Amino acid sequence: MLASYPLFIAVALYVNDKMENQHIEQRQQLIAKRMSKLKEVDWSPDNPVWKEFKGTYKGRPPLFHLSKDKNNIEELVRWLYSC
């Protein structure tokens, strides 16, 4: 799932949230802290959590693809904060 465009964007937004005015050292520490929290996430496509977000099944075999709309990406970012 990590290769999914909406999830990739959500991770980038989560990791860089509210960093505009931070010094580089603070940014590096916060990014490392946020990224380490993501180690616990089950990124496999079989994780039922993905179906809580907007998406559709495509392909053969059918795989769940997350919707690329802004609201869905924002929901993914909120979920990442809860991890």
N, C-alpha and C positions, 0 to 999 in steps of 0.2 A: 504493500500500500504506500510505502514511503516514496515510490516513484510516481505516484499520482500527482498531477499538477496542483489540484486544490490543496492537498495535504502538504506538498512542498512549500507552497506559498504561505499556508497557515503556520508551518514551523518557522519560516523566515520572519513572519510578522511577530510571532510569539517571542522568539529569541531576541529580536531587536526592538521590542516595544519599550517606549519611553527612554531611549538611549541618546536622543539628539544632543543633550547638553551635558553628557557624562564625559569625564576624562577617559582616555584610552585604557588606562589601567583598570578603572572601575568597570568599563564596558567589557573588557576581557574576563574579569572575574564573574560578572553577572552572566555573560554568555556561557561560560564554562559551567556555572551552577545550573542554569536553565537546561543546557544540553544534557547534563548528567541526569537530571530528572527524567529525561525522555528515554533513558536506557531501560526503564521499567515497562515501557509501553509494548504491548504485543502488536507488532506491525504487520503480522500475517494477514492476508486477505480473508482468512477464515474467522478472524476475530469478529464476534457478533456486534461489537460496539459500532462498527462502520455503518451498519444498517440503521443506526439511530439518526444518521445524517441523510440529507437529500441525495439521491443517486438513482441509477438504473442498472439493470443487468444487461450486458452486451457480450457478444462473442460466443465462441464455442470452445471449450465449455463456457457457459455463462459466468462472467465475473462481475462483481459489483464495482461500478465506477462512480465515484463521488461527483456530484454536480459542481460546476465551476462558478456558480453565481456567488455574488458578494456576501449575501446573508449566510450561505452555507459555509463559506470560508471563515466568516466571523464566528460562527458557531464552533467550528473546529478550533479556532484560537482559544475561545473560552474553555473548551474541553481540555486543551493542552494545559491551561493554567490549573485545572483541577487535578491533573495527574501528579 
